[in-house]
């Protein structure tokens, strides 16, 4: 009596392979999203740091002078953290296992720090102090007084870029272990194949000490004759 093959095992193996097949597209989507978020976030922070963040009016005896400060003049921390986060995003693909987790955590921290550093001057006295320093430089006084201080939308754009960097870090922490890594293997061009037992050296001898093939160039033939060797010998042995 022939036994029919059980379909339970094949069904079980197929169902066990489905989660792995579903995980690959999810990892690719997470990789694309993290790369886009990281690149766009860093670019947004760097662009916003060069724009006018705050403006006001310096009051003098002769009149009023409008003063403006850019994000870089208010604080250089968001742009610096964005550059570190961008480097961490690239380094995620150069490391593996624990190193990838550490770099992904650094990326997330840079994103959170960028968003915080961009919002703090808008809600604290940091922006006003930068305006007063700009007013003092414009008027030549030791300290300038600025009125009607207002902030634009660029600090919030920089903070949004920081949140994008944070999202890239979170995605790297969640799915980074399944992402591909840069290959560190480089093929070398050797004079002898691996089966020959060693790499070739100049003079026609192998690295393992066995005699290699005889010289092929005409000048090598003449040199061999001058040394008293037989260049036509198949075994490459030297004559006494």
C-alpha positions in Angstrom: 0.0 0.0 0.0 1.5 3.3 -1.1 1.2 6.2 1.3 0.1 9.5 0.0 2.4 12.4 0.7 1.1 14.5 3.5 0.3 18.1 2.5 0.5 19.3 6.1 4.3 19.5 6.1 4.3 21.4 2.8 1.6 23.7 4.0 3.5 24.3 7.2 6.8 25.0 5.4 5.0 27.4 3.0 3.3 29.3 5.9 6.7 29.5 7.8 8.3 31.0 4.7 5.6 33.6 4.2 6.7 35.9 7.1 10.3 36.0 5.7 8.9 36.9 2.2 6.7 39.6 3.7 9.6 41.0 5.8 11.8 41.7 2.7 9.5 44.3 1.1 8.9 45.9 4.4 12.6 46.2 5.0 13.1 47.8 1.5 10.3 50.3 2.1 11.8 51.2 5.5 15.2 51.6 3.9 13.8 53.9 1.2 11.8 55.9 3.8 14.8 56.3 6.1 17.1 57.4 3.3 14.6 60.0 2.0 13.8 61.3 5.5 17.4 61.6 6.5 18.5 63.4 3.3 15.5 65.7 3.2 15.8 66.5 6.9 19.5 67.4 6.7 18.9 69.5 3.6 16.0 71.3 5.3 18.0 72.2 8.4 21.0 73.4 6.4 18.8 75.6 4.1 16.8 77.0 7.0 19.9 77.8 9.0 21.0 80.2 6.2 17.6 82.1 6.2 16.4 85.0 8.4 15.1 83.6 11.7 14.4 86.8 13.7 14.1 90.5 13.0 13.5 93.6 15.0 14.1 97.3 15.3 17.0 99.0 17.0 16.0 102.3 18.5 18.5 105.2 18.4 18.3 108.9 19.1 18.5 109.6 15.4 15.8 107.1 14.5 15.3 103.4 14.1 17.4 100.7 12.3 15.9 97.4 11.2 18.1 94.4 12.2 17.9 90.8 11.1 19.8 87.6 12.1 20.0 84.3 10.3 19.7 80.9 11.9 23.5 80.5 11.9 23.9 83.7 13.7 21.3 82.7 16.3 22.8 79.3 16.9 25.1 77.0 15.0 23.9 73.8 16.8 21.1 72.7 14.4 23.3 72.8 11.3 26.2 71.0 13.1 23.9 68.3 14.4 22.3 67.9 10.9 25.7 67.3 9.4 26.5 64.7 12.1 23.1 63.0 11.5 23.8 62.9 7.7 27.2 61.3 8.4 25.5 58.8 10.7 22.9 58.0 8.0 25.7 57.1 5.6 27.6 55.1 8.3 24.5 53.0 9.0 25.3 51.1 5.8 29.0 50.7 6.6 28.6 48.9 9.9 26.7 45.8 11.0 25.0 44.3 14.0 25.7 46.3 17.2 27.6 49.0 15.4 24.5 49.6 13.2 22.3 49.9 16.3 24.7 52.4 17.9 24.9 54.6 14.7 21.1 54.5 14.3 20.7 55.7 17.9 23.2 58.5 17.2 21.1 59.5 14.1 17.9 59.6 16.2 19.6 61.7 18.9 20.9 64.1 16.3 17.4 64.5 15.0 15.9 65.2 18.4 18.8 67.6 19.3 18.3 69.5 16.0 14.6 70.0 16.5 15.2 71.2 20.1 18.0 73.5 19.2 16.0 75.1 16.4 12.9 75.7 18.6 14.6 77.0 21.8 15.7 80.4 20.4 12.1 81.1 19.2 10.7 80.6 22.7 13.7 81.9 24.8 15.9 85.0 24.8 18.4 83.5 22.4 17.0 85.2 19.4 16.7 88.6 21.1 20.3 88.4 22.3 21.4 87.7 18.7 19.4 90.7 17.5 20.9 92.9 20.2 24.4 91.9 19.3 23.6 92.6 15.6 22.2 96.0 16.6 25.3 96.8 18.7 27.5 96.0 15.7 25.4 98.1 13.3 25.3 101.1 15.6 28.8 100.9 17.1 27.5 100.9 20.6 28.4 98.5 23.4 24.9 97.2 23.6 21.9 97.7 21.4 18.3 97.8 22.3 15.9 96.0 20.0 12.1 96.4 19.9 9.4 94.6 18.0 11.2 91.3 17.8 9.5 88.7 15.6 10.4 85.2 14.4 9.7 83.8 10.9 8.9 80.3 9.9 12.4 79.2 9.3 13.2 78.0 12.8 10.1 75.7 12.6 11.3 74.5 9.2 14.7 73.5 10.8 12.8 71.8 13.6 10.8 69.9 11.0 14.0 68.8 9.4 15.2 67.6 12.8 12.1 65.5 13.1 12.7 63.9 9.8 16.2 63.0 11.0 14.6 61.5 14.1 12.2 59.5 12.0 15.2 58.1 9.9 16.9 57.1 13.1 13.8 55.3 14.5 13.4 53.4 11.2 17.1 52.4 11.3 16.7 51.2 14.8 13.6 49.2 13.9 14.6 47.7 10.5 18.3 48.3 10.3 19.4 44.8 11.0 17.7 43.5 7.8 19.2 46.2 5.6 22.2 45.4 3.3 25.6 46.6 4.2 28.5 47.8 2.1 30.8 45.0 1.0 34.3 45.1 2.3 35.6 42.4 0.1 38.0 43.4 -2.7 39.3 41.0 -5.3 43.0 40.9 -5.8 44.7 40.1 -9.0 47.3 37.4 -8.2 49.9 35.9 -10.5 49.0 32.4 -9.5 45.6 30.7 -8.9 44.6 29.6 -5.4 45.0 26.0 -6.5 48.7 26.6 -7.3 49.5 26.8 -3.6 50.7 30.4 -3.4 51.1 33.7 -5.1 53.6 34.2 -7.9 56.8 36.1 -7.2 59.3 37.8 -9.6 61.9 35.4 -11.0 59.5 32.6 -11.9 59.2 31.0 -8.4 56.0 30.6 -6.4 55.5 31.8 -2.8 55.4 28.2 -1.5 59.0 27.6 -2.6 58.2 25.5 -5.6 59.8 26.5 -8.9 57.5 28.4 -11.2 57.3 28.5 -15.0 60.4 29.6 -16.9 60.8 33.2 -18.2 58.9 34.1 -21.3 60.4 37.4 -22.4 63.5 37.5 -24.6 65.5 39.5 -22.1 64.7 37.0 -19.4 65.9 34.2 -21.6 69.3 35.9 -22.0 69.6 36.6 -18.3 68.9 32.9 -17.6 71.6 31.9 -20.1 74.0 34.3 -18.4 73.3 32.6 -15.0 74.0 29.2 -16.5 70.4 28.1 -16.4 68.5 26.2 -19.1 65.4 28.3 -20.0 63.9 25.5 -22.0 63.8 23.1 -19.1 60.2 22.2 -18.3 60.7 21.8 -14.5 62.5 25.2 -14.2 65.4 23.7 -12.3 68.7 25.6 -12.2 71.9 24.1 -13.5 74.9 24.1 -11.2 
